[in-house]
Amino acid sequence: MEKKVLMSFDIDGTLEVGDPPGPVTLDMVRKAQAAGIICGSSSDRSLTAQKALWERANITPAFVSLKHMLSDIKGQFEADYYYHTGDRDLDKSFALEAGFSYMWYWEAEHEPWLNLANGEEPDPEWGTAAAPAW
């Protein structure tokens, strides 16, 4: 049975267009959107900067948000799964506080959201590893 999935992406260290670049490509985001996944960004970057990034990529996100406002995003969209992916403990902290599940950037590079959308259960190990030592 198909499930409704919302994916929130941090930008820096997560998306390929971040500073530093991350492993999640814009084509992966496009593929997720084509699969019916609600995609957007939640970042430290201003909303204007996030919107400009998506516009340059010719992608229309369902939302852009400051990462500490993830709870507002959850209130705007109905989904079976809410995930935020990022590269820092701070990303994880904001996600969990907002009632999202968390996925590290290295877990996200394998596009597990596609499996979730197809009805597979989440891996209970996602997001449980220790933060990378920078």
Secondary structure, DSSP 8 states (H G I E B T S, - for coil): ----EEEEE--TTTBTTSSS--SB-HHHHHHHHHTT-EEEEEESS-HHHHHHHHHHTT---SEEEEGGGHHHHHHH---SEEEEEESSHHHHHHHHHTT-EEEEHHHHTT-HHHHHHTT----TTTT-S-----
